[in-house]
Amino acid sequence: MKHKSHFHYNARATKSFFMEDNVSFEVALKVRKALPEDLKIDARTLRMGQVFWLRSKQTGDFMNQPLKLDDETDVAELAGWLANDMIYVPVKWRETFSDKETDDDVQ
């Protein structure tokens, strides 16, 4: 079964703390495999604040929440994830995106 490289979030927001009703939202987010330039500015500088998702090599499932590059990022671990095609970044505004580009390599 092929997995598309975009996924849905279910978010709950309370209308007001006086109301018992909850409002549900479903958000679709397109992501693509990260390239090294998505994660770093140059050979020595990470792109701090860049949001990314990890995708399991075994199951093809994404983590349920994003990660963000910061001062605590383990660069060796990040390089391993990148080498194993596990890091996905949001498709940027006006960036071309094709489901075929990312679905063909998913088993």
Buried (B, 14 or more C-beta within 10 A) or exposed (E): EEBEBBBEEEEEEEEEEEEEEEEEEEEEBBBBBBEEEBBBEEEEEBBEEBEBBBBEEEEEEBEEEBBEBEEEBEEEEBEEBBEEBBBBBBBEEEEEBEEEEBEEEEE
